[in-house]
Amino acid sequence: MARDGPSAVANAAKRAPGSTGAPLKTVEELSEAIGWSWYQWRLFLFVGLCVAADSVEVNLLSFISVEATRDWQVEEFWEDTIAAAVFGGEVVGCALFGLFADRYGRLPAFLSGVAFVSAFGIASSLSGNLAQLIVMRFGVGVGIGGFSVPFDLLAETCPASIRGLVLCALWTFWTFGSVALNVLAAYCLRDEDGPGGRDPLGWRWLTFLAAVPPVISLCGIYVVDESPSWLAARGRHAEAREIILRAAKANGVEMDDDFEVAPEPENEAGVAQLFDESNVFRTTCLWLLNFLTHFGYYGVVLFLPRILGASAVDPYNFDALLLSCVGEVLGAFIACYFVQRVTRRKLLGWSALILAFSMPIVLMRGVPSWAMMGAALVARGAANTCSSLTWIVTPEGYNVDVRATGHSWGNLLARVGALSTTYWGGAAIAEPVKVSSYVAAAAMVVAVAVHMPNGVMRGSEPSAEGRGEGEGEGEDSTAAARKTREGGNYGAAGGRK
């Protein structure tokens, strides 16, 4: 019997669903049937390593900018420029990777972003002068700008009933990255033996070790599949079905293969779709959230090593920095607990309110050291919760056809916030003005959280997760898909909850 040629296979992959008479099922329904097991844990690990890599590279800026400029004996202005190069690269990466992922797939974008961070991260440790280091750090930033795509891939693969918990738990990798980098920095940069003893390894070794998480993620990407939701949106229903059956087999779930994957809406408008009638209000809210939460988070993280004081032996007060990281650990676990019990808006608003009250104590001079450490612990926990929740509500706010674009461009605004705080926090501005700006940013997060609409992804609210309800519950798959195309549980500003 003759075998089908490549064109026949391609046509079969793109044929209209329902042509065989098999029942239509949405990817979300099938993900719930598959459940959470080995297949999802594997993806969780590799996406988590990307989150850890982002955290490591950001925390690295606090040390590499100081150490490298000291080695090359250049002006202090270049400390902020090294950090700005990373955030500038992230802006470029965010603008490109989301569009790339919606057009060509989540997996190629995932691979490209991780490869960028791995290659340019290692190259940074070999830089021979300041100009080379700035270029290499810019390349790292471009790759980090694509890290919202793996996050979206996990969100689209995860069962809706536990998505909030999973995506919140993913940020424990961020906390792990913060702690690990500070431990490595203490080992590589602290002169523990004093004069005549062991010389510190230096910033080059620290920069090289910081590239380990993305390299590990890159090595494991061959076992990661494309997003079935994206494949369904591109009309490649047979491929989506094959991945779903493979996931069920990996999880040990017996699934009846008499089904076809229901269609998803295909993106045709690109960035312009973020501002159509059904998206303009949510895009405004999400862009504000991304800018403000990251402006506040990096305002704490980047300048804390300079605020805590130092000594000749311990130039960065590493013990105090590690203690402040405990705040992120506590914040991550608290967020994981409440994300299944409290609405996203309420949890985000309360976290921002706590940040607004704690940041003045961290940033004002003359505050007792015990009070500053306590406030730093609280501020890092609250700021980390705000930024991680922003990463959750952003992809949940968009349909699959524009989700990667929406998240990446929201992340672009987050990186603009980080870039802004790089120079603003170090600028020669009156202290009350600087402190007031960070408090105002946190207060604005509260205001946006109160007014922003709910998400369109099934399971975006804890009440829906707890009852197993959500978008399309009680409807057939075709009706659920049509409802998603029309804006999910809310439309424009007038329809928000």
N, C-alpha and C positions, 0 to 999 in steps of 0.2 A: 504494500500500500504506500502511495506517495506521501511524503511528509509535507506539512505546510511550510511555505517559504516565509522569509522575514516580513514581507508585506502582509501576508495573511495573519501572522501573529499580531502585527501592529494594528490591523483593522479589528481583530477580535478584542484587543485591549481597549479600543476606543469605541466599540459599538454601544449603542444606546442601551442603558439598563432596562431590564424588564422584557427584553426581546425573547428570552427563553421561557417566560411565564413563571419563573421563580419569584418568591416574595422579595420585595425591596426592604433593606434594612439600612439605617443610617450608621455611619462610623461610630457615633456616640453610643448607639444601642449595642453595637457589636463590641465596643470597648468595655462596656459594663458586663457583657456576657463572658468576655475573656477574663476579666478581673485583674488583680494586681499580683504578679508573681515574678518568676525569674526573668522573663522577657522585659518587664518594666524596670526591675531592679538594675538590670544591666545598663539600660539607657539612663536611668537615674544616676548611676555612678559616673558615666562619661560626661553627662551634662554637668553634674556636680563638680567635676574636675575643671570644667570651663569656668564655673562660678568661682572656684578656688583660685584659678589662674588670674581672673579679673581682680580678686581681692589682693592676691600677692603682688601683682604689678602696681596696683594703686598704693598699697602700703610701702612698697619699695621706693616710691618717689620721695617719701619723707627722708630716706637715707641716701639714696644714690645722688640726688641733686646736691646735697651738702658735701658728700665725700668726693664726688668727681670734680666739682668746682674748686674744692680745696686742693686736690691733687694738681690741677692745672692752673691754680692761682688766678682765677678770674673773678670778676665782680659778683656781688650777691644777686644782682638782677638775673644772672644766668641760672641760678637755682630754680627760680620760678619758671624760667623759659624751658628747662628740661621737663618739668611737670606739664607745662602748657603744650609742649610738643606731643605728649601722649594724648592729652584731651583733644587737641586739634586733630590728631589722627583718628580718634574715636568718632568725632563729628563726621569726618569723611566716610569712615566705615559704616556708620549708622545710615547715612544717606544712600549708600550703594547696596549694602547687603540685604536690606529688607526687600527692595525692588527685585534684586537678583533671586532671592528665595521664593518670592511669589511667582516669578516668571519661570525659573529653571529648577526649583525644588529646594526643600529644606536641607537635604543631605549634601549637595554640592556646596551650599553656602556654609554649612557646618564645617565641612572639610577645609574649605578655603580659609575661614577665620582662624581655626586652630593652627593651620600650617603657618599663617602669617605670624601669629604670636610666638610659636615655637622657633621659627627661623630668625626673626628679628630680635627675639629675646636673647638667644644664644649669641647672635652677632653683637648685641649691645655690650656684652662682657668683653668683647675683643676690640672695642672702639679705641682708636689711637689718639683722638683729640675730641674736643667739645663738639665740633661740627658733625663728626661722624656719629657721636652719641645721640645728638638731637635727631638726626635722620633715622637712626635705628629705633629710637623710642617712638618716633612718629609712625614707623611701620608696625610696631607693637600695638599702638593705639588703633590703627586701621583694623587690625585683626580683632581686637577687643570689641570694636564697634559692631562686629557680626555676631557677638555672643548672645544677642537676644534671640537669634534663630534657633539654636539648640533648645533654649528655654521654651519657645513656641512649639517645637517638635514634641517635647515632653508633655506640654499642656494638651496637645491634640491627641496624644497616645494614651493619656491617663484616664481611668474611669472618672466620670463627672462627679460621682458621689464622694470621692476623696481628693479631688484635684486641689482644693484649697490647702489641705493638710500637706499634700506631696510638694506643692510648689513652695510652701512656707518652709518645710523641712529641708528643701534644697538649699536654703540660705544658711544652713548650718555649715555647708562647705565654705561659704564666705567667711564665717567666723573662724573656721579651722584654718583658712588661708591667712587671716589676720594674725592669729596666734603663732602659726608656723613661721611666718615671715619675721615676726618680732623675735622669736627664739633664734632663728638663723642669723638675724642681724646682730643679736647679742653675741653669738659665737664668732661671727666673722669680723665684727667691728670693735668689740670691747677688748681693751688691753688689760686682761685680768692679772697678768704677772708683773705689770709695772715696768719701769726702765730696766733693760737688760734681760727681760723675759721673752716669752714667745711673742713675735710680732702678729698683730691681727691679720687674718687672711685677706681682708680688704673688700671693697665694694664689687670688684670684678667677680670674685667667687660668689658673692651674694647674688649678683645679677644672673650668673649662670645657673645657680640652684633654683632661682625663681622661675626658670623656664621648664622645670621638671613636670609640673601638673599638665600643661598643654601637650607636652611630648607624650605622656602616658595616654591622654585622651586621643591623640592622633593615632597611636598604635592600636587602639581598640575600635576605631571608627568603622572598620571593615565588618563588624558584627551589627552595626546599626542600620535599620531600614528607613526608607523614605516614609513620609507621613501619608497614611492612607487618606486622610482628609484632603490633602493637597492633590493626590492622585485622582480622587473622585472629582475634585473641582476642575481638573484638567481633562476630564473625560476618560481617564485611564482606569476604568472600573475593574477590569480583570486583574491588573497589577495590584490594586488596592485589596481585592478579594484574596489574592495569593498571600499577601503580607499578613492579613488578618488570620488566615488559616495557619500560617507559620507561627504566629504569635500564640494562637490557641494551643498548638502542638507543643511549643516550648513551655507553656504553663501547665501542661498536662490536662487541658480542658477538652472534652469531647464535644465538638461542635458539628451540627448538621450542616453539610456543605451545600444544601439546597437553598441558596439565597443569592441575591445580587446586591451590590453596594449602591445605595441611593445616591443620586447626583448631588453635588454641592455647587453653589454659584461660582462661576468663573470670573476672575478679576479682569476688567477691561480698561478701567479708568486710572489705575495707578494711584499716585499721591492725590490727584484731584478728587478721588472717591472719599478721601478722609474728610472732605468739606462739602459733601452733598447734603441734602436736607436731613437725612437720617443720621448723619455722622458729625455734623459741624459742632454741635454743642458738646458731645462727648469728647471730640478731638481737642476742643479748647480746654476742657477740664483736665484731660489726661496730659496734655502738653504742659499746662501750668504745674500739675503735680510732679511730673518728671523733672522740670527745671528746679522747682522750689525744694523738693525733698533731697535732691543731690547737691544743691547749693549748700544746704544745711549740713548734710552728712560729711561732705569733704571739708567743710569749714571746721569741723571738729577733728577729723582724722589727720588731715595734712599738717595742721599747725599745732597739734597736741605735743609732738616731740619738742618743738621750740618753746612751748609754754611751760612744760614740766620742769625745766631746769636741767643742769648737767654738772659733771665734774670731770677732771682730767682722765680718771680711770673709766668712768661710765658717762660718755659724752651725750647720751640720749635718755638717761634715766630709764633704762630698759625695764626694771622691775615695776616702775609706775605704769609704763606703757602696757605691759602684760596684764597688770591688774585692771587697767581700763578696758582691756579686751574681754574681761569677764562680763562686762555690761552687755556686749554683743551676744555672748553665749546665753545669758539670762534672757535677753530680748528675743533671741531666736526661739527658745523653748516656750516662752510666754506667748509669742505669736502663734506657734504651732498649736497651743492649747485653745486659744480664743478664736482662731480663724474658722473653726468648725462650729462655734457657738454664738459668735457676734458678727453682725454684718461687716463687710469690708469697710464701708464708710465710717461706721462708728469706731472700729479698731484703729483706723488710720487717723481719725480726728483726735482720739484720746492720746495716741502716741505723739502726734505733733504738738499737742498742748503740753505734755510732759517735757518735750524738747524745748519748747519756748521758755519754760520756767528754769530749766537746768543750764542752758547755754550761757546766760550772763555770768553765772558763777564760774564757768570754765574759762571764759574769755577775759573777764575783768582782772586787772592786776591788783595785787594787795590782798587777795582772798587767802585765808589760811589754807595750808597745804592739804589738811584733812578734808576740808570742805570742797576744795578743787578736785581731789581724787574721787570723792563721793559723787560730785556732780558730773565728772567726766565719765564715770561708770554708767550713771543714769542716762546721760546725753548720748553716749555711743549706743546703748541699748535701744533708746527711743528712735534715734536717727536711723539705725539699721532696720528697725521694724517699719518705719515710714518708707524707706527706699525699697525694701523687699515687697511690701504690700503694693507699692506702685508698679513693680514688675509683674505682680499678679493681676491687678485690675486692668492693666493696659491691654494685654492680649485677650482677656475676657471681654473687653469692650467692643471687639470687632469680629465680624464674620470671617470665615476661613479665606474668602477670596481676597481680602486685604489685610489679614491679620499680621503677617510678617512685616509688611510695609508700615502698618499702623504702629506696631511695637518698635520697629527700628527707628522710625522718625520721632516717636515719643522718646526713645532712648537718646536720639540726637539732641533733643532739648535737655535731657539729663546731663549729657556731656558738656553742653554749653553752660549749664549751671556749674558743673565742676570746673570748667575752664575759667569762668567768671570768678569763682571763689579763690582760685589760685592766685590771682593778682589782687583781688579785693582784700583778702585776708592778710596779705603781706604789705599792703599799701600804707603809706604814711598818712593815715586818716585819724581824726580824733577818735579815741577809744569808745566814747558813748555812741557816736554815730555808727561805728562798725558793729558794736554789740546790738544796737537797736535794729540794724538791718537784718541780722540773723533772727532776732525775735519776730520781726515783722514777717519774714519769710515763713517761719513756722506757723504764725497766726493765719497767714493766707492759706496754708495747707488745710487748716481746720475749716476755713470758710469753703474751700473747694470741695472738701470731703462731704460737707453737709449737703451741698447742692448737686453733686455729680450724680448721674444716673447709674442704675445697676447694669451688670454685664449681660451680654447676649448668649454667652456660652452656657450650656446646661450645667447646673451645679454651681453657679456663680454666687449664690447666697446660701448661708448655712441652713436655713429652714428648708430649702429645696433639697440640700444634700441629706439632711436627716430623714426626710420622708421618702427619699428616692424619687422626688419629683423634680421638675424643672422645665426647661423649654421643651415644648412638644409633648409633655406628659399627657397620656390619654388620647393622643392623636396618632393617626397612621403616619408612616415615614414620609410619604409624599407631602402631607399637610405640614409636618414639622419642617421639612426642607423649604417649603414655600414660606413659612413663617420666618425662618432664618433669613431668607433673601429679602424679606420686607422689613427687617430691622429687629427681629427677635422679640424680646419682652418690652422693648420701648423703641420709640422712633426718634424724632427730633426733640428739641427742648420742651415743646409743649406736651410731649408724651412721657416725660421722665417720671419716675416714682419718687 
